[in-house]
Structures are given as structure tokens and as C-alpha cells.
């Protein structure tokens, strides 16, 4: 039986920004991962590691320097004009900052209906009814449609952003830290809403986030990113039970546990040194300067992301050699 291909495939994706004649910032450097239909892939890592740039490349807000992005079997870097229109319907993004991602001069109804008018052939009355339905779906009401974004709280604005993303009936949604700017009390509501929409609408998500405990709760698989590269990629349960890359070990050791007795027995791995500059990085392992296991080979050549166990991928020269 032929194995079904993943819905999203990213192969050797690079996004470089030219800073000056001699300086190049490698925001995303040779990144590869996949997402199956109906899955949630959590993408985690420190601030500035390239997570958001990766997401923006997937939705064509950034043009990749090189590499391949296949969504639904089509390379989205090589679409015709007609295919671009269909792509915009199938792929949407929920942005990190609900304060800057909504046009302050448009009412909520205008914001949510904008995509419907382009991608769905509905009458004026049908569009109005659909906007009201979407607002109620995300926990607002139809009266909110006549207001402007500045009249809402951060959580309400993020609900508007979610309604806008869902308005064109997408298949794949990039969620760029959708709860990081919200109060803790609101974060769980937004995450549970996204999970409900995934179940009911069959959505596929790329969830970019900092909160590792939340990512474990919602994700099917997790990819760990460091300085523009994927260093580990595995099923969520497998990654948390058996972290292999030294950076993943350090990240997971920082997650607090609610049981104080267990928390007292844990030792946190403190990474020494600063994150190296992504501008003209050395041709070696990017984690070498902070790794407590580093060997000479780590400074000589970059590691390749390879499968070390079933569906568990790691980029480290010392896999199987770390005591």
C-alpha cells in the first residue's frame, strides 16, 4: 500500500537577509520538517531563532531564499496567478500581536468579511450572516461587528483575528504565538478554541510557541529550533520522554512541575554563554559554543538532521556517544 504523503512538506528551507555587502543574516538555514493532515506541529525555541520567519515563509509573507515548501502537494514558491488565489484561501495565519494585526480603520465586520468577498461567492446578506456566525463561533456577538479594534481587549482582538483566518474556510493555519500577548486566564480559552476548530473543521496547524508545557498538551509532534535550524523533531510524547539533543534537554529541564516534591529533585541545565549571532555564522554546529558535550568534530562541520529512532530526528554529531 502506498504511503500517503504529508500535507505540509518543508525541504531545505532557507531565508537570508542581506544586512550589508559582506553581512548576511541567516534567519532560517536549511530547515526541513513535515506535517500530516489534521496534525498540530509545535515549533519551539528561543526568541530570535527563526520560528516566526519560518511561519511567514509558509504563508508567503516572506519569499524564501531557497528550498521547497509543498502544501497539498503543490510547491507554494512556484504558483501561477490562479493558484496563488486558491493558496490564500487554503492557508491562513493567526498573528502574534492582536494589537497590530488588525486594521484600526476598519470595523470588525469589514475585517472578517474582507476574505469572504474575495474567495467565497456569497450575496451581501449571506456575507452579513456569515460574519455574525463567525463572531459567535469565536465567542463574540454580532453587535461587535460595528465596532473598531481599539474598543476591544487583547483576548477579544485575538478572537477577531481567528474569525478572520477561518472566514475563508482554510485547510492549514500557521499560529504564530497566538497566546503570548494575552493574560494567562485568556490563554487557555484561546487554545481550547483552536483545538475545537481543529476537530470540527479538520484543520492542520503549525503552532509556533514559547510555552513548552502548553505545546506538549496540544501538539502531535514537536520540532525544536535553534539559531535558524531544526535540531530535533519527534512525536510530542517521545520528545518529552527521550530528549536527545543537548539543547532540547536544556529547554525541557526549564519546565516547572506542579508537584513541589518532584520539582525539588530536578536539576535544571543552565546553558552558558550567549546565543551566537545569526549574521555570517560559522560552518559548524551552531550550538557548539554552549554545549557541555562539545567535541572537536562539532567545531569542524555542521551536523545533519537524521532519523535516530522511529520518526525521531536529531541533528547532533554525538548521538549515541553522550554519557
PEZIBEL-V645381 format. One record per residue. N is the residue number from 0. RES is the residue in one small letter. SS is DSSP state (hx for helix, st for strand, lp for the rest). PHI is phi in whole degrees, -180 to 180 (none if undefined). PSI is psi in whole degrees, 0 to 359 (none if undefined). Layout:
BEGIN
n=(N:N)
res=(RES:RES)
ss=(SS:SS)
phi=(PHI:PHI)
psi=(PSI:PSI)
END
This chain:
BEGIN
n=(0:1:2:3:4:5:6:7:8:9:10:11:12:13:14:15:16:17:18:19:20:21:22:23:24:25:26:27:28:29:30:31:32:33:34:35:36:37:38:39:40:41:42:43:44:45:46:47:48:49:50:51:52:53:54:55:56:57:58:59:60:61:62:63:64:65:66:67:68:69:70:71:72:73:74:75:76:77:78:79:80:81:82:83:84:85:86:87:88:89:90:91:92:93:94:95:96:97:98:99:100:101:102:103:104:105:106:107:108:109:110:111:112:113:114:115:116:117:118:119:120:121:122:123:124:125:126:127:128:129:130:131:132:133:134:135:136:137:138:139:140:141:142:143:144:145:146:147:148:149:150:151:152:153:154:155:156:157:158:159:160:161:162:163:164:165:166:167:168:169:170:171:172:173:174:175:176:177:178:179:180:181:182:183:184:185:186:187:188:189:190:191:192:193:194:195:196:197:198:199:200:201:202:203:204:205:206:207:208:209:210:211:212:213:214:215:216:217:218:219:220:221:222:223:224:225:226:227:228:229:230:231:232:233:234:235:236:237:238:239:240:241:242:243:244:245:246:247:248:249:250:251:252:253:254:255:256:257:258:259:260:261:262:263:264:265:266:267:268:269:270:271:272:273:274:275:276:277:278:279:280:281:282:283:284:285:286:287:288:289:290:291:292:293:294:295:296:297:298:299:300:301:302:303:304:305:306:307:308:309:310:311:312:313:314:315:316:317:318:319:320:321:322)
res=(x:x:x:x:x:x:x:x:x:x:x:x:x:x:x:x:x:x:x:x:x:x:x:x:x:x:x:x:x:x:x:x:x:x:x:x:x:x:x:x:x:x:x:x:x:x:x:x:x:x:x:x:x:x:x:x:x:x:x:x:x:x:x:x:x:x:x:x:x:x:x:x:x:x:x:x:x:x:x:x:x:x:x:x:x:x:x:x:x:x:x:x:x:x:x:x:x:x:x:x:x:x:x:x:x:x:x:x:x:x:x:x:x:x:x:x:x:x:x:x:x:x:x:x:x:x:x:x:x:x:x:x:x:x:x:x:x:x:x:x:x:x:x:x:x:x:x:x:x:x:x:x:x:x:x:x:x:x:x:x:x:x:x:x:x:x:x:x:x:x:x:x:x:x:x:x:x:x:x:x:x:x:x:x:x:x:x:x:x:x:x:x:x:x:x:x:x:x:x:x:x:x:x:x:x:x:x:x:x:x:x:x:x:x:x:x:x:x:x:x:x:x:x:x:x:x:x:x:x:x:x:x:x:x:x:x:x:x:x:x:x:x:x:x:x:x:x:x:x:x:x:x:x:x:x:x:x:x:x:x:x:x:x:x:x:x:x:x:x:x:x:x:x:x:x:x:x:x:x:x:x:x:x:x:x:x:x:x:x:x:x:x:x:x:x:x:x:x:x:x:x:x:x:x:x:x:x:x:x:x:x:x:x:x:x:x:x:x:x:x:x:x:x)
ss=(lp:lp:lp:lp:lp:lp:lp:st:st:st:st:st:st:st:st:st:st:st:lp:lp:lp:lp:lp:st:st:st:st:st:st:st:st:st:st:st:st:lp:lp:lp:lp:st:st:st:st:st:lp:lp:lp:lp:lp:lp:hx:hx:hx:hx:hx:hx:hx:hx:lp:lp:lp:lp:lp:lp:lp:st:st:st:st:st:st:lp:lp:st:st:lp:lp:lp:lp:lp:hx:hx:hx:hx:hx:hx:hx:hx:hx:hx:st:st:st:st:lp:lp:lp:lp:lp:lp:lp:lp:lp:lp:lp:lp:st:hx:hx:hx:hx:hx:hx:hx:hx:hx:hx:hx:hx:lp:lp:lp:lp:hx:hx:hx:hx:hx:hx:hx:hx:hx:hx:hx:hx:hx:hx:lp:lp:lp:lp:hx:hx:hx:hx:hx:lp:st:hx:hx:hx:lp:lp:hx:hx:hx:hx:hx:hx:hx:hx:hx:hx:hx:hx:hx:lp:lp:lp:lp:lp:st:st:st:st:st:lp:lp:lp:lp:lp:lp:lp:hx:hx:hx:hx:hx:hx:hx:hx:hx:hx:hx:hx:hx:hx:hx:hx:hx:hx:lp:lp:st:st:st:st:st:lp:lp:lp:hx:hx:hx:hx:hx:hx:hx:lp:lp:st:st:st:st:st:st:lp:lp:st:st:st:st:st:st:st:hx:hx:hx:hx:hx:hx:lp:lp:lp:lp:hx:hx:hx:hx:hx:hx:hx:hx:lp:lp:lp:lp:lp:lp:hx:hx:hx:hx:hx:hx:lp:lp:lp:lp:lp:lp:lp:lp:lp:lp:lp:lp:lp:st:lp:lp:lp:lp:lp:lp:lp:lp:hx:hx:hx:lp:lp:lp:lp:lp:hx:hx:hx:hx:hx:lp:lp:lp:lp:lp:st:st:st:st:lp:lp:st:st:st:lp:lp:lp:lp:lp:lp:lp:lp:lp)
phi=(none:-73:-73:-72:-75:-60:-70:-121:-128:-116:-124:53:-73:-130:-137:-112:-118:-82:-85:-151:-61:-110:-109:-127:-91:-94:-68:-130:-132:63:-93:-137:-165:-142:-136:-78:-56:80:-94:-117:-102:-88:-113:-124:155:-66:-59:86:-84:108:-61:-66:-64:-60:-62:-68:-67:-66:-100:69:-80:-126:-89:-61:-71:-162:107:-131:-125:-105:-126:65:87:-107:-77:-75:-85:-135:-97:-78:-60:-68:-68:-64:-65:-66:-61:-64:-78:-82:-124:-131:-135:-106:-87:-67:-102:-72:-86:-108:-90:-113:-68:-69:-96:-111:-73:-60:-61:-66:-64:-72:-84:-57:-70:-61:-63:-84:-107:-127:-85:-123:-75:-59:-68:-66:-64:-61:-65:-68:-62:-62:-64:-66:-64:-68:-62:-97:93:-110:-132:-63:-66:-68:-64:-90:-97:-104:-54:-67:-87:-117:-77:-61:-64:-67:-64:-67:-64:-64:-61:-68:-60:-62:-64:-80:-62:-101:57:-74:-106:-134:-128:-93:-104:-92:47:-69:-121:-66:-95:-109:-63:-57:-65:-91:-57:-63:-63:-67:-64:-64:-65:-63:-66:-65:-67:-61:-67:-75:-110:67:-76:-114:-122:-107:-105:-92:-158:-104:-75:-68:-69:-69:-60:-62:-66:-103:-91:-82:-138:-134:-116:-102:-115:-140:49:89:-128:-86:-102:-157:-154:-160:-59:-57:-63:-64:-64:-75:-81:-137:-69:-106:-70:-57:-69:-63:-56:-66:-60:-70:-69:-86:-75:-72:-112:-65:-79:-63:-67:-70:-62:-66:-86:-85:-118:-84:-88:-94:-82:-91:83:-102:-65:-62:-72:-77:-85:49:-67:-68:-83:-154:-65:-74:-98:-58:-72:-116:-88:-78:-105:-54:-121:-54:-63:-67:-90:-101:-152:-74:-74:-105:-69:-136:-80:-103:-152:-59:58:-120:-110:-139:-109:-158:-68:-103:-59:85:-115:-85:-92)
psi=(132:130:133:136:151:152:323:126:124:121:116:44:131:139:109:144:127:114:316:188:326:349:130:126:116:83:318:124:98:52:134:135:174:157:123:159:129:6:164:120:121:129:114:163:171:161:137:7:352:8:308:323:322:313:320:329:322:329:10:22:340:140:120:146:320:173:180:133:109:123:118:28:356:137:109:353:355:54:147:173:318:321:329:321:316:322:316:334:321:335:123:169:138:120:160:315:105:352:331:351:356:136:117:346:0:145:166:319:319:321:312:327:348:311:326:318:328:319:346:130:85:152:169:318:320:322:317:316:322:320:315:320:317:320:318:327:325:12:16:186:168:334:336:342:335:1:169:158:326:348:2:158:172:317:320:322:322:327:322:317:322:318:319:316:322:347:334:11:61:167:332:131:128:118:103:91:60:349:0:334:8:159:151:323:334:334:314:323:316:316:315:326:315:321:322:318:325:314:313:328:358:34:155:134:143:114:107:126:164:329:100:327:323:319:319:322:322:340:147:319:161:136:131:128:139:120:48:359:155:123:339:147:118:172:148:311:318:317:318:329:327:65:131:315:139:327:319:319:315:318:312:332:343:351:121:148:137:332:113:329:318:321:323:331:350:148:128:138:115:121:128:152:174:160:128:160:137:359:119:56:154:155:71:187:128:347:0:323:345:0:129:350:3:138:169:323:333:333:353:328:144:140:156:138:117:155:115:345:178:113:26:111:136:141:90:132:338:16:126:355:356:124:none)
END
